[in-house]
Amino acid sequence: MSVVLVINSGSSSLKYSLVDVEREAELAGGLIERIGQQSGTVSHTVRVVARPGETVPAMLDVRHSDERPIADHGEAFDVMLQQFAAHGPDLAGHPPVAVGHRVVHGGARFFEPTPITPLVEINIDELSVLAPLHNPANLAGIRAAKAAFADVPHVAVFDTAFHQTLPPAAYTYAIDAEVARNHRIRRYGFHGTSHKYVSEAAAAFVGRPLDGLRQIVFHLGNGASVTAVDGGRSVETSMGFTPLEGLVMGTRSGDIDAAVVFHLARRGGLGTDQLDALLNKRSGLLGLGGSNDMRDILARRDAGDETASLAYDVYIHRLRAYAGAYIAQLGGVDVISFTAGVGENAAAVRADALATLGFMGVRVDADRNAERGAGTRRISADDSSVEVLVVPTDEELEIARQTLSAI
Ligand code: AMP
């Protein structure tokens, strides 16, 4: 059997997915939210799994929801086990062979999926300095999962790992080298699991070996990043020391002159936490256009709303700037892929992001781009010099695969 339980543990949430790696299928998945609050929510979905070559409409999946107080991550695992017992699939009959954990920050230490020993737990804990919101929550999930599944290996899959191949010129910030060394300040990059999955799926789709293929992957979700992938290796990515850098996101500013922060501290009287919240939680599409949801921005822009229009234009302007920069870094490009909520669904964003690359023969086909569909699909015209694809990301499957590879 090749069934892996994938865990993504947040500070007040637990996302889980039971994945059959051999069949590349999620058997069931769920989300437990508002852990530690007065009332928590539970949703558990049992999937109808397709036979090879078949696609099954998502509406056949069966979703169960519930509300109840959930004190901590330990109790959240009990709730998860109850969901499997009550609604299936039967975990006792088909126990997962391993548990894979999404861990946000692996620092410069972890560059591959890693079986979780007590020492690895200490390292993940120590890396909380670099990811104070994420690593402690990931670790709480690991500890609770180890108690609930004591007899199987647990593996950490790091969001930063895929970017450990960045060359020094790409990951080094041009600041005082000793300060940077003392505080471990460099670009780490995030969304690595998604960028790896999508770049491999794209190469398979176009039927060319990863080796020698120059790719750009736009992961455009609520968080957003773009990666240049050369021969299967990440060589440049837009998120940096934290996920704040780079593209305009749902609520994050992306790139900004660091002196704005000094100015707002000196003149605006904002403290560190307020500045952090401003740039991470109240900027991006939300700050400019009043909503972090691209659907709202597009609808309001189409209705003539000027603030939504400006938010959209700033978003696209940044995508174009990064596309150009990464084509220059790669010395050309063979495949450009779009993934995640915006990238998979917003045809206008895809077309506008690449609209100025006609001079180098990049052509998005309007009909193919407008068509909706499941699975990887080509949206470039037949005479395009570059393959342009939509590749639905599947971080759970990628974590499950990497977990199996590590045990
Ligand atoms: P993710 O973080 O990958 O789940 O992406 C979530 C974001 O995708 C949402 O906040 C929306 O902005 C965007 N999104 C989802 N569906 C659509 C759609 N049909 N059109 C445009 N944007 C969408």
Boltz pocket constraint, residues with backbone or C-beta under 6 A from the ligand:
constraints:
  - pocket:
      binder: B
      contacts: [[A, 220], [A, 221], [A, 222], [A, 223], [A, 250], [A, 292], [A, 293], [A, 294], [A, 295], [A, 340], [A, 341], [A, 342], [A, 345], [A, 346]]
      max_distance: 6.0
